[in-house]
Amino acid sequence: METVTSINELKEKLNAVNSIKKLAFVPTMGALHAGHIELIRKAKLNGAYTVCSIFVNPTQFNDPNDYRLYPRNFIQDEVLLTNNFCDLLFIPVVSEIYPTNFNPPSYNLGSLEYHLEGQYRPGHFQGVCQVVDRLISIIEPDELYLGKKDYQQCLVIEKMLKDQLHKKQVELVKINTVRQNDGLALSSRNLRLSNNGLIMANKLFENLQLAAISFKEGSPWHEIESFHKKRILNFGFDKIDYFACYGIDNFEPIFEKTSTPCIILTAVYLEGIRLIDNLELF
């Protein structure tokens, strides 16, 4: 694997392969784990030349302290990517992605921008689109690989890609959440949890599973939501932003049993750290 830090270096490397192989892109903020590596693995299985970026994007953090404390392990990340056959790593500085003359566009994300993550993290999705759009315009991949743990983010990026008909079309490949044996969704933020916190955090997926069973059995969502919010707080979590059920096709709230595919999503705080997870129901 080769590592580059500038756009010019990146383009030099890509010019040699763009016409030869399919190009896959895996955007990350580093602190890599098995979930990220699964994205690399799937891209390689699809026969693509695979580019991974590590860039802790300041424009998607609505909490400056969260940005400051976000784990940064670039040396370990580079070793992990090398051992898993990533082809090229791009680690730019902020000024490379957002030069002084950069004029950030505004993205029409519809109701996606105001539900759930959008409601509790104002401006977050504009920042996500800004950086992914910028990186795509630099790398010009054929495929973009994202994890479904950040489910709403996948929908946001999907909408952004569909709306950009004047640009090269990029196929979005969504990969299932990778979990520990106890069910905890892998996340870079898990690195900030204590050992007790990691044990407690697996209760989040347990609640999603139990809520899914109750919903399939016909319990109304408002009862399920109330019960599991109390249960999560009783385990010792700090607070809950949401515990909600949404339709997969239209991403609108669902309140009672339906034949429509849906997804339960939650965001909570534990030891001051924000964790998200979800579970699809079919």
CORHUBEL-V786713 format. One record per residue. N is the residue number from 1. RES is the residue in three letters. OMEGA is omega in radians with two decimals (* if undefined). BURIAL is I if it has 9 or more other ideal C-beta (glycine too) atoms within 8 Angstrom, else O. Layout:
n=N res=RES omega=OMEGA burial=BURIAL
n=N res=RES omega=OMEGA burial=BURIAL
This chain:
n=1 res=MET omega=3.06 burial=I
n=2 res=GLU omega=3.13 burial=O
n=3 res=THR omega=3.11 burial=I
n=4 res=VAL omega=-3.11 burial=I
n=5 res=THR omega=-3.13 burial=I
n=6 res=SER omega=3.12 burial=O
n=7 res=ILE omega=3.14 burial=O
n=8 res=ASN omega=3.10 burial=O
n=9 res=GLU omega=-3.12 burial=I
n=10 res=LEU omega=-3.09 burial=I
n=11 res=LYS omega=3.07 burial=I
n=12 res=GLU omega=-3.13 burial=O
n=13 res=LYS omega=-3.06 burial=I
n=14 res=LEU omega=3.14 burial=I
n=15 res=ASN omega=-3.11 burial=O
n=16 res=ALA omega=-3.05 burial=O
n=17 res=VAL omega=-3.02 burial=I
n=18 res=ASN omega=-3.08 burial=O
n=19 res=SER omega=-3.05 burial=O
n=20 res=ILE omega=-3.02 burial=O
n=21 res=LYS omega=2.98 burial=O
n=22 res=LYS omega=-3.07 burial=I
n=23 res=LEU omega=3.12 burial=I
n=24 res=ALA omega=-3.11 burial=I
n=25 res=PHE omega=3.09 burial=I
n=26 res=VAL omega=3.11 burial=I
n=27 res=PRO omega=3.11 burial=I
n=28 res=THR omega=2.98 burial=I
n=29 res=MET omega=3.09 burial=I
n=30 res=GLY omega=-3.00 burial=I
n=31 res=ALA omega=-2.96 burial=I
n=32 res=LEU omega=3.13 burial=I
n=33 res=HIS omega=-3.06 burial=I
n=34 res=ALA omega=3.08 burial=O
n=35 res=GLY omega=3.08 burial=I
n=36 res=HIS omega=-3.10 burial=I
n=37 res=ILE omega=3.07 burial=I
n=38 res=GLU omega=3.08 burial=I
n=39 res=LEU omega=3.10 burial=I
n=40 res=ILE omega=-3.10 burial=I
n=41 res=ARG omega=-3.14 burial=I
n=42 res=LYS omega=3.12 burial=I
n=43 res=ALA omega=3.13 burial=I
n=44 res=LYS omega=3.10 burial=I
n=45 res=LEU omega=3.10 burial=O
n=46 res=ASN omega=3.05 burial=I
n=47 res=GLY omega=-3.06 burial=O
n=48 res=ALA omega=2.88 burial=I
n=49 res=TYR omega=-2.91 burial=I
n=50 res=THR omega=3.10 burial=I
n=51 res=VAL omega=3.06 burial=I
n=52 res=CYS omega=3.04 burial=I
n=53 res=SER omega=2.98 burial=I
n=54 res=ILE omega=-3.11 burial=I
n=55 res=PHE omega=3.09 burial=I
n=56 res=VAL omega=-2.94 burial=I
n=57 res=ASN omega=-3.07 burial=I
n=58 res=PRO omega=-3.03 burial=O
n=59 res=THR omega=3.14 burial=I
n=60 res=GLN omega=3.10 burial=I
n=61 res=PHE omega=3.05 burial=I
n=62 res=ASN omega=3.07 burial=O
n=63 res=ASP omega=-3.11 burial=O
n=64 res=PRO omega=3.13 burial=O
n=65 res=ASN omega=3.09 burial=O
n=66 res=ASP omega=3.10 burial=I
n=67 res=TYR omega=-3.10 burial=I
n=68 res=ARG omega=-3.06 burial=O
n=69 res=LEU omega=-3.10 burial=O
n=70 res=TYR omega=-3.04 burial=I
n=71 res=PRO omega=3.13 burial=I
n=72 res=ARG omega=-3.09 burial=O
n=73 res=ASN omega=-2.95 burial=I
n=74 res=PHE omega=-3.11 burial=I
n=75 res=ILE omega=3.10 burial=O
n=76 res=GLN omega=3.14 burial=O
n=77 res=ASP omega=-3.12 burial=I
n=78 res=GLU omega=3.11 burial=I
n=79 res=VAL omega=-3.12 burial=O
n=80 res=LEU omega=3.14 burial=I
n=81 res=LEU omega=3.10 burial=I
n=82 res=THR omega=-3.12 burial=O
n=83 res=ASN omega=-3.12 burial=O
n=84 res=ASN omega=2.89 burial=I
n=85 res=PHE omega=2.95 burial=O
n=86 res=CYS omega=-3.08 burial=I
n=87 res=ASP omega=-3.04 burial=I
n=88 res=LEU omega=3.11 burial=I
n=89 res=LEU omega=3.14 burial=I
n=90 res=PHE omega=3.13 burial=I
n=91 res=ILE omega=-3.11 burial=I
n=92 res=PRO omega=2.96 burial=I
n=93 res=VAL omega=-3.06 burial=O
n=94 res=VAL omega=-3.09 burial=O
n=95 res=SER omega=3.11 burial=O
n=96 res=GLU omega=3.14 burial=I
n=97 res=ILE omega=-3.13 burial=I
n=98 res=TYR omega=3.10 burial=O
n=99 res=PRO omega=-3.05 burial=O
n=100 res=THR omega=-3.12 burial=O
n=101 res=ASN omega=-3.11 burial=O
n=102 res=PHE omega=3.14 burial=O
n=103 res=ASN omega=-3.04 burial=O
n=104 res=PRO omega=3.09 burial=O
n=105 res=PRO omega=3.03 burial=O
n=106 res=SER omega=-3.05 burial=O
n=107 res=TYR omega=3.11 burial=I
n=108 res=ASN omega=-3.06 burial=O
n=109 res=LEU omega=3.12 burial=I
n=110 res=GLY omega=-3.08 burial=O
n=111 res=SER omega=3.12 burial=O
n=112 res=LEU omega=-3.07 burial=I
n=113 res=GLU omega=-3.02 burial=I
n=114 res=TYR omega=3.08 burial=O
n=115 res=HIS omega=2.90 burial=I
n=116 res=LEU omega=-3.12 burial=I
n=117 res=GLU omega=3.13 burial=I
n=118 res=GLY omega=3.13 burial=I
n=119 res=GLN omega=-3.03 burial=I
n=120 res=TYR omega=3.11 burial=O
n=121 res=ARG omega=-3.08 burial=I
n=122 res=PRO omega=3.12 burial=O
n=123 res=GLY omega=-3.07 burial=O
n=124 res=HIS omega=-3.05 burial=I
n=125 res=PHE omega=3.02 burial=I
n=126 res=GLN omega=3.11 burial=I
n=127 res=GLY omega=3.10 burial=I
n=128 res=VAL omega=3.13 burial=I
n=129 res=CYS omega=-3.13 burial=I
n=130 res=GLN omega=-3.06 burial=I
n=131 res=VAL omega=3.14 burial=I
n=132 res=VAL omega=3.09 burial=I
n=133 res=ASP omega=3.14 burial=I
n=134 res=ARG omega=-3.13 burial=I
n=135 res=LEU omega=3.10 burial=I
n=136 res=ILE omega=-3.14 burial=I
n=137 res=SER omega=3.12 burial=O
n=138 res=ILE omega=-3.01 burial=I
n=139 res=ILE omega=-3.13 burial=I
n=140 res=GLU omega=-3.11 burial=I
n=141 res=PRO omega=2.98 burial=I
n=142 res=ASP omega=-3.10 burial=O
n=143 res=GLU omega=3.08 burial=I
n=144 res=LEU omega=-3.09 burial=I
n=145 res=TYR omega=3.11 burial=I
n=146 res=LEU omega=3.10 burial=I
n=147 res=GLY omega=-3.08 burial=I
n=148 res=LYS omega=3.01 burial=I
n=149 res=LYS omega=3.04 burial=I
n=150 res=ASP omega=-2.94 burial=I
n=151 res=TYR omega=-3.12 burial=I
n=152 res=GLN omega=3.09 burial=I
n=153 res=GLN omega=3.07 burial=I
n=154 res=CYS omega=3.13 burial=I
n=155 res=LEU omega=3.13 burial=I
n=156 res=VAL omega=-3.14 burial=I
n=157 res=ILE omega=3.10 burial=I
n=158 res=GLU omega=3.12 burial=I
n=159 res=LYS omega=3.13 burial=I
n=160 res=MET omega=-3.13 burial=I
n=161 res=LEU omega=-3.13 burial=I
n=162 res=LYS omega=-3.10 burial=O
n=163 res=ASP omega=-3.06 burial=O
n=164 res=GLN omega=-3.07 burial=O
n=165 res=LEU omega=-3.13 burial=O
n=166 res=HIS omega=-3.12 burial=O
n=167 res=LYS omega=3.05 burial=O
n=168 res=LYS omega=-3.11 burial=O
n=169 res=GLN omega=-3.11 burial=O
n=170 res=VAL omega=3.11 burial=I
n=171 res=GLU omega=3.09 burial=O
n=172 res=LEU omega=3.12 burial=I
n=173 res=VAL omega=-3.09 burial=I
n=174 res=LYS omega=-3.04 burial=O
n=175 res=ILE omega=-3.11 burial=I
n=176 res=ASN omega=3.12 burial=O
n=177 res=THR omega=3.06 burial=I
n=178 res=VAL omega=-3.05 burial=I
n=179 res=ARG omega=2.95 burial=I
n=180 res=GLN omega=3.13 burial=O
n=181 res=ASN omega=-3.13 burial=O
n=182 res=ASP omega=3.08 burial=O
n=183 res=GLY omega=-3.11 burial=I
n=184 res=LEU omega=3.09 burial=I
n=185 res=ALA omega=3.13 burial=I
n=186 res=LEU omega=-3.11 burial=I
n=187 res=SER omega=3.07 burial=I
n=188 res=SER omega=-3.12 burial=I
n=189 res=ARG omega=3.10 burial=I
n=190 res=ASN omega=-3.14 burial=I
n=191 res=LEU omega=-3.10 burial=O
n=192 res=ARG omega=-3.14 burial=O
n=193 res=LEU omega=3.02 burial=I
n=194 res=SER omega=3.09 burial=O
n=195 res=ASN omega=3.09 burial=O
n=196 res=ASN omega=3.11 burial=O
n=197 res=GLY omega=3.12 burial=I
n=198 res=LEU omega=3.10 burial=I
n=199 res=ILE omega=-3.12 burial=O
n=200 res=MET omega=-3.05 burial=I
n=201 res=ALA omega=-3.12 burial=I
n=202 res=ASN omega=3.08 burial=I
n=203 res=LYS omega=-3.13 burial=I
n=204 res=LEU omega=3.14 burial=I
n=205 res=PHE omega=3.08 burial=I
n=206 res=GLU omega=3.13 burial=I
n=207 res=ASN omega=3.08 burial=I
n=208 res=LEU omega=-3.14 burial=I
n=209 res=GLN omega=3.14 burial=I
n=210 res=LEU omega=3.11 burial=I
n=211 res=ALA omega=3.13 burial=I
n=212 res=ALA omega=3.12 burial=I
n=213 res=ILE omega=-3.14 burial=O
n=214 res=SER omega=-3.10 burial=I
n=215 res=PHE omega=3.13 burial=I
n=216 res=LYS omega=3.13 burial=O
n=217 res=GLU omega=3.02 burial=O
n=218 res=GLY omega=3.10 burial=O
n=219 res=SER omega=3.11 burial=O
n=220 res=PRO omega=-3.03 burial=O
n=221 res=TRP omega=-3.07 burial=I
n=222 res=HIS omega=3.09 burial=O
n=223 res=GLU omega=3.13 burial=I
n=224 res=ILE omega=-3.13 burial=I
n=225 res=GLU omega=-3.13 burial=I
n=226 res=SER omega=-3.11 burial=O
n=227 res=PHE omega=-3.04 burial=I
n=228 res=HIS omega=3.02 burial=I
n=229 res=LYS omega=3.11 burial=I
n=230 res=LYS omega=-3.11 burial=O
n=231 res=ARG omega=3.14 burial=I
n=232 res=ILE omega=3.13 burial=I
n=233 res=LEU omega=3.12 burial=I
n=234 res=ASN omega=3.08 burial=O
n=235 res=PHE omega=3.14 burial=O
n=236 res=GLY omega=3.05 burial=O
n=237 res=PHE omega=-3.06 burial=I
n=238 res=ASP omega=-3.13 burial=O
n=239 res=LYS omega=-3.12 burial=O
n=240 res=ILE omega=3.02 burial=I
n=241 res=ASP omega=3.12 burial=I
n=242 res=TYR omega=2.99 burial=I
n=243 res=PHE omega=-2.86 burial=I
n=244 res=ALA omega=3.07 burial=I
n=245 res=CYS omega=-3.08 burial=I
n=246 res=TYR omega=3.05 burial=I
n=247 res=GLY omega=3.14 burial=I
n=248 res=ILE omega=-3.06 burial=I
n=249 res=ASP omega=-3.06 burial=O
n=250 res=ASN omega=-3.09 burial=O
n=251 res=PHE omega=3.02 burial=I
n=252 res=GLU omega=-3.10 burial=O
n=253 res=PRO omega=3.07 burial=O
n=254 res=ILE omega=-3.02 burial=I
n=255 res=PHE omega=3.13 burial=O
n=256 res=GLU omega=-3.07 burial=O
n=257 res=LYS omega=-3.08 burial=O
n=258 res=THR omega=3.06 burial=O
n=259 res=SER omega=3.14 burial=O
n=260 res=THR omega=3.06 burial=O
n=261 res=PRO omega=-3.11 burial=I
n=262 res=CYS omega=-3.09 burial=I
n=263 res=ILE omega=3.04 burial=I
n=264 res=ILE omega=-3.10 burial=I
n=265 res=LEU omega=3.12 burial=I
n=266 res=THR omega=3.02 burial=I
n=267 res=ALA omega=-3.07 burial=I
n=268 res=VAL omega=3.03 burial=I
n=269 res=TYR omega=3.10 burial=I
n=270 res=LEU omega=-3.07 burial=I
n=271 res=GLU omega=3.11 burial=I
n=272 res=GLY omega=-3.07 burial=O
n=273 res=ILE omega=-3.09 burial=I
n=274 res=ARG omega=3.13 burial=I
n=275 res=LEU omega=3.07 burial=I
n=276 res=ILE omega=3.07 burial=I
n=277 res=ASP omega=3.11 burial=I
n=278 res=ASN omega=3.11 burial=I
n=279 res=LEU omega=3.13 burial=I
n=280 res=GLU omega=3.10 burial=O
n=281 res=LEU omega=-3.14 burial=I
n=282 res=PHE omega=* burial=O
